[in-house]
Amino acid sequence: MDTLMSMLKLRDATKQEGHTLEAVKLVEASLKKTITDLFKNLFSNSSTLNSRWVDATFPFTHPSWEYEIEIDGKWYELLGCGIMEHRVLENSGLNKDHIGWAFGLGLERIAMIMYGIPDIRLFWSNDSGFLSQFAFDDSTRLVQYKPISIYPQCINDLSMWMGKTIIDPSDFYDLVRAIGGDLIEQVILIDQFYNSKKQRHSQTYRIIYRSMDRTLTKNEINMIHKDIEYHCKQQFGVEIR
């Protein structure tokens, strides 16, 4: 009994004072399994997920570890974790019989790895060229970041009256991209309605132009936009508003 009590009072690299090594190992196993399963699920599209645990030091856990995964031959730290310090639990109103684990992760770092985003500053960007790449509901969808231009966007809207048949947005997207090519960054249906008096449908699309290697001129954009209007009238029989 005296030997057990003296062991509980000792802190070393493997445990805190007040913890038995057996209890720490059980909690450590629970922690590491939870985190490993989490990232296996996040990176489920990867055939193999190489990971490792690295001993670390944090102020609110002991012992502590960092979790790293290997991507294309490079190791990336994803989070820090460990057995919670007793004083943290006690300050939360729990007694000395409790033991627990904690971890903290940066969602940005995980997203950078999953989607190939090269610069963390992009997460604070309001550039629709970046944001539109991730505007989807399916969390399992495979997406790889496409570099956005450093040059400014040029935004033009196109509104048109149709007859009884509504244009399929995908058909309009195809027409615009066939004419504008790589200068078309985004095509978005922003409004549509039915006018009962005219008995006609209306759609408004926002076309965002941008070049990867230069600033586009207003005249250049206007020429492409006029060409899109012309082919819309020819192909869909619409009236430009």
C-alpha positions in Angstrom: 0.0 0.0 0.0 2.8 2.4 0.9 4.6 1.5 -2.3 1.4 2.3 -4.4 0.9 5.6 -2.6 4.5 6.7 -3.2 4.2 5.8 -6.9 1.0 7.9 -7.2 2.8 10.9 -5.8 5.5 10.7 -8.5 5.4 12.5 -11.9 7.5 11.3 -14.7 7.5 11.3 -18.5 4.8 8.7 -18.6 2.2 10.0 -16.1 1.2 12.7 -13.7 1.2 12.4 -10.0 -2.0 10.8 -8.8 -2.3 8.6 -11.9 -1.4 5.0 -12.1 0.4 3.9 -15.3 -2.3 1.4 -16.0 -5.0 4.1 -16.0 -2.9 6.4 -18.2 -2.4 3.7 -20.8 -6.1 2.9 -20.9 -6.9 6.6 -21.5 -4.1 7.0 -24.0 -5.4 4.0 -26.0 -8.9 5.6 -26.1 -7.5 8.9 -27.2 -5.3 7.6 -29.9 -8.0 5.3 -31.3 -10.5 8.1 -31.4 -8.2 10.4 -33.3 -6.9 7.7 -35.7 -10.5 6.7 -36.6 -11.4 10.4 -37.1 -8.7 10.9 -39.7 -9.2 7.5 -41.4 -12.8 8.8 -42.0 -11.7 12.2 -43.1 -9.2 10.8 -45.6 -11.2 7.8 -46.5 -10.5 8.3 -50.2 -6.8 7.6 -49.5 -5.9 4.0 -50.1 -3.3 4.1 -47.3 -2.9 6.7 -44.5 0.5 6.7 -42.9 0.5 8.4 -39.5 2.7 8.7 -36.4 2.6 9.9 -32.9 5.3 12.3 -31.7 6.0 13.1 -28.0 5.3 16.7 -27.2 4.8 19.2 -24.3 1.7 21.3 -23.7 0.7 23.3 -20.7 -2.6 21.6 -20.1 -1.8 17.9 -20.8 0.7 15.4 -19.6 1.9 13.2 -21.2 1.3 14.9 -24.6 1.6 13.9 -28.2 1.3 15.4 -31.7 -0.5 13.5 -34.5 1.1 13.6 -37.9 0.2 12.1 -41.3 2.3 11.6 -44.4 1.2 13.2 -47.7 3.4 12.9 -50.8 6.4 12.0 -48.7 6.1 14.9 -46.3 4.9 14.8 -42.7 2.2 17.2 -41.5 1.3 17.9 -37.9 -2.5 18.0 -37.6 -3.1 18.3 -33.8 -1.8 18.2 -30.3 -3.3 16.1 -27.6 -2.7 14.4 -24.3 -4.0 13.4 -20.8 -5.6 16.4 -19.2 -3.8 18.0 -16.2 -5.5 17.3 -13.0 -5.7 21.0 -12.1 -7.8 21.6 -15.2 -10.3 19.0 -14.1 -10.3 20.2 -10.6 -10.9 23.8 -11.7 -13.9 22.5 -13.6 -15.4 21.1 -10.4 -14.3 17.4 -10.9 -12.7 15.5 -8.1 -9.4 13.6 -8.2 -11.1 10.4 -9.2 -11.5 11.7 -12.8 -9.1 11.3 -15.6 -9.6 12.4 -19.2 -8.0 13.4 -22.5 -8.1 16.4 -24.7 -7.0 17.5 -28.2 -7.0 20.6 -30.3 -6.9 20.7 -34.0 -6.8 23.4 -36.7 -9.5 22.9 -39.3 -7.6 25.1 -41.8 -4.6 22.8 -41.8 -6.8 19.8 -42.4 -8.6 21.6 -45.3 -5.3 22.6 -46.8 -4.2 19.0 -47.0 -7.5 17.6 -48.1 -8.1 20.1 -50.9 -4.5 21.1 -51.9 -4.8 24.7 -50.7 -1.3 26.2 -50.7 -1.8 29.4 -48.5 -3.7 29.6 -45.2 -4.5 33.3 -45.9 -6.9 32.2 -48.6 -9.4 31.2 -45.8 -9.8 34.9 -45.0 -10.4 35.8 -48.6 -13.7 37.1 -49.9 -12.7 36.3 -53.5 -15.6 34.4 -55.1 -13.1 32.7 -57.3 -11.9 30.8 -54.2 -15.1 30.5 -52.3 -17.1 29.2 -55.3 -14.8 26.2 -55.6 -16.1 24.9 -52.2 -19.8 25.8 -52.5 -21.3 22.3 -52.4 -23.3 20.2 -50.0 -21.7 16.8 -50.5 -18.8 16.6 -47.9 -17.5 13.4 -49.7 -17.0 15.2 -53.0 -13.4 15.1 -54.3 -12.3 18.7 -54.9 -8.8 20.0 -55.6 -8.1 23.7 -55.3 -7.6 25.5 -58.6 -5.3 28.6 -58.4 -7.1 31.9 -58.7 -5.7 34.9 -60.6 -4.1 37.8 -58.9 -5.8 40.1 -61.4 -9.2 41.7 -60.8 -12.5 40.2 -61.7 -14.8 41.8 -64.2 -18.5 41.3 -63.5 -21.3 41.6 -66.1 -25.0 40.5 -65.7 -27.1 39.3 -68.5 -30.9 39.3 -68.2 -33.3 37.9 -70.8 -36.9 37.1 -71.5 -37.8 33.6 -72.6 -41.0 32.1 -74.0 -42.7 29.2 -72.3 -39.6 27.1 -72.2 -37.0 27.9 -69.5 -33.3 27.7 -70.5 -31.5 24.9 -68.6 -28.7 26.7 -66.7 -26.2 24.0 -67.7 -26.9 24.8 -71.4 -26.3 28.5 -70.8 -23.0 27.7 -68.9 -21.8 25.6 -71.8 -22.5 28.4 -74.3 -20.8 31.1 -72.2 -17.7 29.0 -71.7 -17.5 28.0 -75.3 -17.4 31.7 -76.3 -15.4 33.1 -73.4 -13.0 30.2 -72.9 -10.5 30.5 -70.0 -11.6 34.1 -69.4 -14.8 32.9 -67.8 -14.2 32.3 -64.1 -17.8 31.8 -62.9 -21.4 31.7 -64.3 -24.1 32.1 -61.8 -27.9 32.1 -62.1 -28.8 34.9 -59.7 -32.5 35.5 -60.5 -35.5 34.0 -62.3 -39.2 34.7 -62.3 -42.4 34.4 -64.3 -44.3 37.5 -65.5 -48.0 36.6 -65.7 -48.9 39.7 -67.7 -46.3 39.0 -70.3 -46.6 35.3 -69.9 -42.9 35.0 -70.1 -40.1 33.7 -68.0 -37.0 35.8 -67.1 -33.5 34.7 -66.0 -30.5 36.8 -65.0 -27.0 35.4 -65.0 -23.9 36.8 -63.5 -20.8 36.2 -65.6 -17.5 36.8 -63.9 -14.5 37.3 -66.2 -10.9 37.1 -65.2 -7.5 36.3 -66.8 -4.7 34.4 -65.1 -2.0 36.6 -66.8 -3.3 40.1 -67.3 -5.9 42.7 -66.3 -8.8 42.5 -68.7 -10.0 45.8 -70.4 -13.6 47.0 -70.4 -13.7 46.9 -74.2 -12.4 43.3 -74.3 -15.1 42.2 -71.9 -17.8 44.1 -73.7 -16.9 42.4 -77.0 -17.2 38.9 -75.4 -20.4 39.9 -73.6 -22.0 41.1 -76.8 -21.0 37.9 -78.5 -22.6 35.9 -75.7 -25.8 38.0 -76.1 -25.9 37.4 -79.8 -25.5 33.6 -79.6 -28.1 33.5 -76.8 -30.6 35.0 -79.1 -29.6 32.7 -82.0 -29.5 29.5 -80.0 -32.3 30.0 -77.4 -34.6 32.6 -79.1 -34.5 34.9 -76.1 -34.9 38.7 -75.9 -32.2 40.5 -74.0 -33.6 42.8 -71.4 
